[in-house]
Amino acid sequence: MTSLLDPSSRSLVLAVVSVFVVVCLMLCVITGADEDDRALVRSDSRRLRSWQQGIAMGGDTTTVATVTVLVGMVAVSGFDGLGVMLGSLLGVVLFLVLLVEPLRRHASLTAADLLDARGSGGRAVRLSWGAVTLLVCFPLLVVQLVVVGNVAAALIGQPGLRTGCIVLIGCVMTALAVIGGIRGTGVVMIAKSVITLPVLVVTAVLVLHRFGGDPGRLLDAAAHGSHMGEAYLRPGGYTGDGWVGAVNRIGQMFGMSLATLAMPAVLMRAISTKSPRGARIAGRWMLGELVLLYGALAVVGVGAAALVGEVLRESGPAAQVFTPLVLGRALDHGGVLVAALACVLFLTALAAVVDVTLAAGIALGRDVLGTSGTPVAGRRPSGRADGATSRWSAAATGAVASVVAVVAADWNLVVVSTLWLAICGAALAPVLLYAVYWPGFTARGALWCLWGAAALSIAALALSPYTSGTPGSLFPGHDFKVWDVTIPGLVTAPAGFLLGWLGSVTDRRWPANGRRAQGTSEKGKEKGRGKERERELDVV
């Protein structure tokens, strides 16, 4: 895959990416959080507008795995890859309808504030929420860094420099997160979206133009090029057949929806909007951006199956990361489109690393380390101290993630991606939904759900073919799998809801706690109603 770019195109890509990084560093210095911003989040007079936050939230949902692995999955597996996109869009709709306004109304810094406001929080719950958030962010960071390191090393023609690329990119993106805060990284996400979305839409248009604008011809060519025939348009190409395939497919859709609902970086941005109404507006912009983006990615994936399916099949699973570039080479032999798509991969990975690093740093600094001290007169630490802790936490998170990415560079990244999706959908999403819609949800229920679902998700993947028993496993020389399911969302997500319910109803303080939670939420609504009315005027 090192021959995808000629020397001139390679120079163009490096120049564009270098300019982007320098400009982003300048923007982060100019627009970044003040030194005393609490947890790098709150700065009421300097927040991004709602539509800007919405574009940034859409960028948070679009990781480099979306543009590479997902497009490759559509090209190789067909229907199952499209199902992942539909699951993600469904999660955005659920987030917009069920969560975005209540989250902004009750949370001021992190999602754990929502649990406190609804009567199911506490120091132990806040610490647990932060720890599980780190379990979600670290695998996601590792995937981004490994993919962009592989792509960078291949594009410059020096695969041996992969480790150096991972470390360098990790350091630069950590610096952006620490300097920029929520506002500065939001500018980075907007800049990334302004570049990547038009390039992907143009690529999709070129694919349709190649087949005369006829989607039917495109699908027929994809079925033929993938050598799957009519099976390309049916479920099972990736998830498998029989009961195992059914469990994988349902778990894929269910788990992806819930994971998108509770992505830490998206929650961080929803909380930082100016008001609940502003959060709703941001959610609409987010949904519109993702509908356009996933539509373009679906056409690009199907076009790759139609035009370069033979090349992808011969190159093996590792070639899926380069699927957009291989397609660009087939559409434009001059190399301009390949260079543009290479920039898209870089910018998507860089921006995703920035925001996930910031979300992980805030979770570590505010929810984990912030609970270790003894409050003075019942108050939280000062904004300056809290912000400094989050900055150092973001720096430490980025450094550790870079080291882990170097170690995990040769692992099966699908396993790592499935891990963060499973924990996010099974542990974080049920806690948020229960906290908003069930007055009887208690701190004990939150703890059971967070730790129980996280442990179950890890165990489900540890005992699956992803870990042992197959040539593509993490430990191919061993076989300790107990089931053939590789996407455990159908088991882990309902288990998370069950653990949250069971922990609450078995809490001996449950009846009183349920009434207290409801009463507290109503008082909180009444107390904050006047302030929210004032903020409504500043949304647009």
N, C-alpha and C positions, 0 to 999 in steps of 0.2 A: 503493500500500500504506500510505500515511500515515493512512488513515481506519480502520484496524483497531481503534484504541483511541479511545474518547471521552475527554474531559478528566479525568473522575473516575477511569477505569481507568488512564490514563496516570500520574496522580498516585500511585495505589496501587502501580504497578510501580516507579516511581522511589523511593517510600518503602521498599518491601521491599528493593530492591537496595541502597539507602543503608544501611539497618539491617544487612543482611548484611555489607557491606564493613566497617562500623564494628566489628561483633561479631568478624569475622575478624581485624581488626587487633589487637583486644584479646586474642583467643585466641593469636595469634602472639607477642605480647609476653609473655604469661604462660607459654605452653607451648613457646616456641621454643627453638632450640638455644642452648647456652651459648657464651660468647665463644671458649672454647678447644676447642669441638667440632671434630674433624678433618673438614674439608671439609663442615661442616654436617650430617654423617651420623651419626657414631658418638657415642652417649651411652648406654652399655649400661643404665644405671639408669633412663633416661627414655624408652626406646623405646615405641612404641605396641604394644598387644597384637596377636597374630597376626590375629584376626578383624577388628580395626580396620585393620591394614595391608591385608588382603584387600579390604575395602570401598574403601579409598583406591586400590588397584591397579585395581579395576574402574572407578573414576572416571577414572583416568588413561587407560584405553582408550577412554572415552567422551568424545570431543571435541565441539565445537559443530558440526563438519561431520557428525558422526554423527546429531545430532538435527535438523539442517536439510537439508543437501544429500542425505544418505542417505534420509531420509524423502521428500524431493522426488523422488529417483530412483525409489523404489518407486512413488510416485504416478504418475509420468509413464512409467516404463519397465517396471514390473512385475517380472518374474522376475529380471532382471539386478540390480536393487537388493537383492532378497532374497538373491541369491548373494553379494553383498558381506558381508552380515550372517553368512551361514554360514561364509564364509572367515575372518572375524574370530573366530568362536567356535571354529573348528577350530584357529586359531593359539593360542588360550588353552588348549585341551586339550593341544596339543603342548608348550606352555610348562610346563604343570603336570606332564606325564608325563616330559619329556626334560630340562628345564633348571633348574627352580626350585631343587631340592635341591642339585645340584652347584654351581650358581652361588653359593648362600649358603655352601656348605661351603668354597669356595676363594677367594671374593672378600670383602674386608673394607670397601672404600671404593667402588671402581668396578669395572665389568666387566673392565677391563684387568688387574686383580689375578688374575683367573681365568687369563689367558694366561700371566702370570708363574709362577703355581703349577703350571701344566701343562707348562712348559718351552718355550712358543712365544712368550714375551714379550720384553721388553727396552725400552730407552728409545725406540728408533725406532718400535716397535710401539705403545707406550703413546701416544706423540705422534700417531701416525696414527689410532689408535682415537678419541682425543679430537677430532681434526680432522673425521673422518667423522661422529662423533656430532653435532658442530655443524652439519654439512651436512644432517643429518636434522632437528635441532631448529629451525633458523632458518625453513625453509619452513613447518613446522607452526605456529610462533609467528605468522608472517605471516598465515596463513589464519585463525587464531583471532581475531587483532586486527582484520583487515579485516571479517570477518563480524559480530563484535560491534559494531564501529563503524558499519556499515551499519544493523544492527538498532536500535542506540541512536538514531541520527539519525532514522530513520524513525518510531520510536515516540514520540519527543518532538515530532515534526512539523516538524523543521528539517533537511532533508537536507543543507543547506550546512554543518552543524556536524560532518560526518563526520570531518574531519581532527582537529578538537579532541577528539571522542569517542575516537578511536584513541589519541591521545597521552595523554589523561587516564587512560584505562583501562590503557594500558601502564605508566604511572608508578605507579599504585596497585598493580597486580599485581606489579610488580618489587619494590616496597617490601615486600609480603607475603612474597615469596620470600626476600628478604635477611634480614628480621627473623625469620621463622618457622623456617627450616631444615626438615629432614625431618619433624620432629615437628609443628611448627606448620602446615606446608602439608598434612600428613596430616589434621589436624583440619579444615582448610578443605575438603578433598575429602570427608570424612565428612559434614560439614554440607551440602554440595552434594547428595550422594547421598540424604540424608534428605529433602530437599525435592523433588528432581527425579523420583526413582523413583515415589513415590506419585502425583504429578501425571500422569505419563505412563501409569501403570496405570489411573488413573481415566478418562483420556481414551480409552484402549483399551476399557474397559468401556462407556463411553457410546456408542462406535462400534458395538460388538456389540449393545447394547440397541436402537439405532436400527434394526437389521435382525433383531430378534427373537431374538438369540443364535444365529443360524444362519450359520456361516461360508460355506456354499454360496451363500446369498443375497448375502452381502457380496462374494464373489469375482465373482459374476455382475454385480452392480451396478458393481464396479470395472472390469470388462472393458467394460461399456457406457459408463460415464462417461469412461473414458480414450479412447474412440473407437478402441481397438485390437482390440476383439473378442477372439477366442480367442488372438490373438498376445500379449495381455497376460500370459498364463500360460505363454508359451514363451520360451526364450532369444532374444536378438537385439534387444530393444527399445532397449537402450543400446549394446551392444557391436557390433552389426551382424551381417550375414549372411556366408555363405561362409567361406573359409579365414581371412579377416581377423577375422571375428566369432569363429570358434573359437579363434584365437590370443588374442584379447582376453579371452574368457571364461575360458580355462584360466589365462592370465596373471593375470587378476583374482583368481581363487580362490587360486592358488599364491602370488602376490605378497602378497596380503592376509594369508594365514596366516603367512608368514615375517616380514612386517613387524610383525604383532602379537606374534610370538614375541620380537622384539628391540627393542621400543619403549624408548628410553632411560629415560623416566620410570618405566615398569614395572620395568625392571631395577634402577633406583635403589631402589625400595621393596622389592623382593625381597631385595636385599643388606642392607637395614637391619632385617630381621626378626631375632629373637633367636637363631634356630638353624635348621638345615636342616628339622627337623620343623615349626618355626614357619612357615617359608617354604611348606611343603607345605599346612599348614592355611590360610595366607593365600591360596594359589592356589585352594583349594576355595571359599572365600568369594567370591573374584573371579569364578570360573566361575558360581556360583549367581546372583550379582547380574547378570551379563551375560546369562544365559539369560532371566531375568525381564525385563530391560530391552529386549533385542532382540525378544523376543516382543511386548512392548507397542509398540515402534517399528514392527514389521511390520504390526500391526493398524492403527496410526495411518496409516501410508503407504497401505495398501490402502483404508482409510476415506476418505482424502483423494481418491484416484482416484474413489471411488464418489460422494462428495458434492460435491466442488468441482473435479472433473477439468476441466470446461469453463473455469472461471475460471483455473486454472493454465495451461492450454494457450493461452488468449488472452493471458495476461500475459507469456509467454515464459520463457526459462531463468532470468532474474533473480528470478522469483517463487518459485523452488524454496526459496530461503532462508527465505521466509515461509510455507512450506507448513503447519507446525503451527499458526500463528496463523490462517491462512485457514480451516483445518478447525475450530479452536476457535470462530471466528465463526459457522460453520454449525451447530455443535452447541449453542451457548449464546449467544443474541442479547443477553443481559444484560451480557456483557463480562467476567464473573468468570473463566471458563475461559481466555479470551484473555489476561487479565492474568496468570493463573497460568502459562500456557505461555510468555509473554514473560519472566517471571521465570526459568523453566527455561533459556531460551536464554541469558540474561545470566549466570546462575550457572554454567552448564556452561562457557561461554567463559572466564569469570573464573578458575574453578578450574583449567581446563586450562592457561591462560597461566601461572599461578603455578607449577605443577609442572614444566612444560616449561622455564620460565626457570631454575628451580632445577637441573634435570638438566643443562641446557646450561652453567650457571655452574660446576657441579662438574666437568664434563668439561673446560672451559676452564682452571679453576684448578688442578685436580689432574693431569690427563693432559697438557695442552698446556703451560701455564706451569710446572707442577710439574716438568717434565722439563728445563727450560732451565738450572736451577741445577746446581752441582756438589755432589753429596752429600758430607757430612762424615762421614768414617770409615764410608762405605757406608750411612749412614742417611738416611732421608727428612727433610724439614723438620719442625719441631715442629708439634704439633697447632694451637697458636695461630696460627702463621704460615700453615699450610695452610688453616685455616678462614677467616682474613682474606682470603687470595688468592681463595678460592672466593666469598666475599661480594662482593668488588669485581668479580669476573668475572661473577657473576649480575646485578649492577647494570648493567655494561657491555653484557651480552647483551640485557637488557630494553630498554635505551635504543636500541641499534642496531636491534633488531627493530621497535621503534615507528617509527623513521625509515623503514626499508624498507617497512613496512606502509603508510605514507602514500604512498610512491612507487608501490607495487603495488596501490593500492586499486581501480584500474580494470582490472586484469589479469584474465585467465581463471583463477579460483581452482582449477579442476579440474586445470590444468597444474601449479600449485604443489603441490597435494595429491598428485598422481601422482608428482612428483619425490621427495618425502620417503619415500613408500611404496616406490618403486623402489629407492632407495639403502639404506633400512633392510633390506628383504628380500633384496637381492642382496649387500650388503657386510657388514653386522653379523651377520645370522643365520648364514650359513655359517661365519664365524670362531668364533662361540660353539659351534656344534655340533661342528665339527672339534676345537676345543680340549678339549671334554669327552669325546668318544668316539673320537678317533683319536690314539693315543700318538705317531705319526710326524709330526704336524703341527708345522711349524717356524715360526720368526719370518719367514723369507722367504715362506712360504706365506701367512701372515697379511697381510704387506705387499702381496703381489700381489693377494690377494682384496680387501682394503680399498680400495686405490687403483684397481685395475683395474676392479672391479665398479662403483665410484662413477663413474668416467669413462665406462664403457659405458652406465650408466643415464642420465647427462646427455646423452650423444651420441644415444641412442635417442630421447629426448624432443625433442631439438633438431632431429632429422630427421623428426619425425612431424607429422601435421596439427595437433597442438596448437600448434606453433610458427609454421607458415606454411602458406599454400595454401588456407585456408578463411576465411570471414567471422569466425568465432569464434576465430581464431588470435591469438597474441601479436603477430605481424606480418602482418596480413591483406593488406597490399600487396605481399608477396613470396611466392615459392614455391620453397623449396629442400628440400622434403620428399623423401625417397627411398623411404618405405614408408607404408602406410596404417594400420599398427598404432598404437594410442594407449595401450595398456596392455602394456608390454614385459616383464612379469614372467616369461613363459614363456621368454624369451631371456636376460634379465639374471640371474635367480636361478641357473639351471644354470651360466651362465658364471662366476658367483661361486664356486660349488663347484669348477668345473673349474680356475679360476685358483689357488684354495687348494691343490688337490691337485698341480697342475703345479709351483707354486713350491716345494712341500715335497719332491717326489721329485727335482727337479733341484738341490736343495741338496746340495752335496758332503758336508756334515756330517749328511745325513739319517739314515742308519742309527744312528749313535751318538746323535744327537739324539732319535730315536724311543725308544731304550732309556732314555735319560736322562729324558725326559719321563715315561715310565711309572714309572720308579723314584722320581723326585721326587714324583709324585702319591701313590704308595703311602706314602712316608715322611711326606709332609704329612698324609695321612689318619691315620696312626698317631700322629703328634705331636699332632694336634688332637683326637683322639678323646676323651681325658680331659676336655678343656675343653668339648667339645660335649655330653658327658654331663651336665656341671654345668648347662649352659644349657637342656637339655631340660626341667629341672624348673621353669624360670621362664617357659615359653611361654604357658600359659593364665592 
